[in-house]
Amino acid sequence: MDSRTGLPIVGLVGAGQLARMTHQAGISLGLSVRVLAETPDDGAALVTPGVQVGDYRSLEDLRVFARGCDVVSFDHEHVRSDHIRALIADGANVYPGADALRYAQNKRAMRERLGELGIPCPPWRAIDAASDLVDFGAAVGWPLVVKAATGGYDGKGVWTVDDEPAGAALVDRLRSEGVPVLAEQRVPIARELAAVVARSPFGQGAAWPVVETVQRDGICVEVVAPAPELDDERADEAQRLALRVAASLGVVGVLAVELFEDADGCLLVNELAMRPHNSAHWTIEGSRTSQFEQHLRAVLDYPLGTTTTTAPVTVMVNLLGGPDDVVPKSLDERVHHCLAGWPDVKIHLYGKSFRPGRKVGHVTALGTDLASVRERARGAAAYLMNGDASR
Amino acid sequence: MDSRTGLPIVGLVGAGQLARMTHQAGISLGLSVRVLAETPDDGAALVTPGVQVGDYRSLEDLRVFARGCDVVSFDHEHVRSDHIRALIADGANVYPGADALRYAQNKRAMRERLGELGIPCPPWRAIDAASDLVDFGAAVGWPLVVKAATGGYDGKGVWTVDDEPAGAALVDRLRSEGVPVLAEQRVPIARELAAVVARSPFGQGAAWPVVETVQRDGICVEVVAPAPELDDERADEAQRLALRVAASLGVVGVLAVELFEDADGCLLVNELAMRPHNSAHWTIEGSRTSQFEQHLRAVLDYPLGTTTTTAPVTVMVNLLGGPDDVVPKSLDERVHHCLAGWPDVKIHLYGKSFRPGRKVGHVTALGTDLASVRERARGAAAYLMNGDASR
């Protein structure tokens, strides 16, 4: 407990935008949110006084950090399992725990476990040698999707290979680098969805409406909540699936289940993330309880909040750094003009410098008509990135 | 500009809950909000890294603080006019400026100026001696409301006096203490309202729906938005009045106009506040743009945000420290149980210790039916304060 407030101290390993927005939500609950930052200029470190600059790969740094916290959670999924176990052995409360987090850290472990649970996934195989990939291609057909089982994010660590020579060369390279590999059939997908839920140690679960996510180059660029034209039965199925995954894997906190919807409306699990997730940023304005508040409630074993929506349609568009830094106006000027042009769109900036492809913020628009809500969100986002309303 | 983000640095003099919630809103806009705090444990100082501990009555402390900020604004209205003028002479941007703030700092100046503008106020008189009060009582009748012209807040500095002897004794005491005094007729009021608006240096104005405020012992305990059964014409009149006051006095930032509504539905100005105000805390969830975001947009001369509501009814109930500290559960435990009992009510805690009568937080409920929304907000607030659902 923070003796100044009589309320808990929550430590987040990592200090990116997820920690930044979690701190923002924690202010309302009277919580003291601390971050273990890589640099003092990390997005979350800029806005909270509880900053320890350190290395999330160092057990010693993690121990010093955890000692002052009532509960430790994460901005990212890169903390080693053995380190998490060591913290728990020290007496720390760490959520999600190592046993759950493993399935977000290792895609082979995730596919195996989901298979055991009978959760639908794309056909896949663990690849330990090029010959495994060749066999798998012969069985399910080319092209295949090859994935690094660990360390990937935002489209990194994922490759589509068209034939045996290309696939074998890739696998040989990855294996020589010591990267664990799996391959998946490239299933024909109609669109991508995400079912985001939260679960507390007590076992309470809560689900937000299922959303449609739009990806470009493996990076989420847009989220529409709720997913358009998703029938109630399918939406219900996706929510139940995500809640079941959360309970079965022992997840505590927010769990995002990224899904493929195929042409027949069947759902397959693509990826899992065990933390607040880009596909639920829309909940800040679009739901009575945001994913950031909910994550805090969950890891503190507080009862979860209502997930009802505040508008019929919410669209979130990511702000991605452009191909170059040549924009005609300063960021401050673009913010100024964007607020004039889109007075109802909510802007979220992460305090990051603009690098190509980097997520530097997002915007959210709400309303009743999908086409106009989407147009407003896209327009505001494009202007913030380009400073040019005509682009 | 903050070189780390390319976005402005906003300094707030004072670090109470208003600065705390303003920082919270500033995170979304990528702003760096700094506070001049009295102690490192002030509500806002607990949640932002940009803390200077100093004395808002010291010009030197103010100068050091202002030097690092693109714009300076306030958590309270207690900074001396000559100090504000000195900061502006140094080249600082300070909003609201001394000329406007004067009318929130001195009730005599406010009544004079509103009178010149033809804005309806209760009949009043400047009181420089007991005989002035006796004369005024003879003219308008007893009882009278006597006010310290400066330094009052939350019911402090306001007295009702029933007759000449009591009134004369009070005035003699206040004058001997050097307190400037005014008296007002105690007008029969049906209820209290508040019209809250924002204005930018450019001159843009924006008004939230007019609310009903419920006071107990001079302290706001509850706010209902929009004010129930207020006809459109009267609501429009109140909004126009507040926007006119903001423009006429040159206010920049949020202006709260506290109003009396009499039995005939006529509106009279009670008080002015030139900062985010308790009567608009409901806007955090209840309006597309919160008063805290709007205040930042206004003082930065950004375009103002949409003030449309997000629900038909919003009720905010203040959390006030009780008559003693004997509550059956810890604050953390009460929060826990409150979240279970009222999963849709939003809690805001200010990081303050509980002292009798002190505002330590607020709760907000939204919905469509006033009675049930109010019951939920009151129930959650009572539980958080008492830890006993039966009280």
Interface residues (C-beta under 8 A of the other chain):
Chain A: M1 R4 T5 G6 L7 P8 R20 M21 H23 Q24 I27 S28 L29 G30 S32 D41 A45 L46 V47 T48 P49 V51 R288 T289 R297 D301 Y302 P303 L304 G305 T306 T308 T310 A311 S330 L331 D332 V335 H336 L339 A340 P343 D344 K346 I347 H348 L349 Y350 G351 S353 G361 L366
Chain B: M1 R4 T5 G6 L7 P8 R20 M21 H23 Q24 I27 S28 L29 G30 S32 D41 A45 L46 V47 T48 P49 V51 E285 R288 T289 R297 Y302 P303 L304 G305 T306 T308 T310 A311 S330 L331 D332 V335 H336 L339 A340 P343 D344 K346 I347 H348 L349 Y350 G351 S353 G361 L366
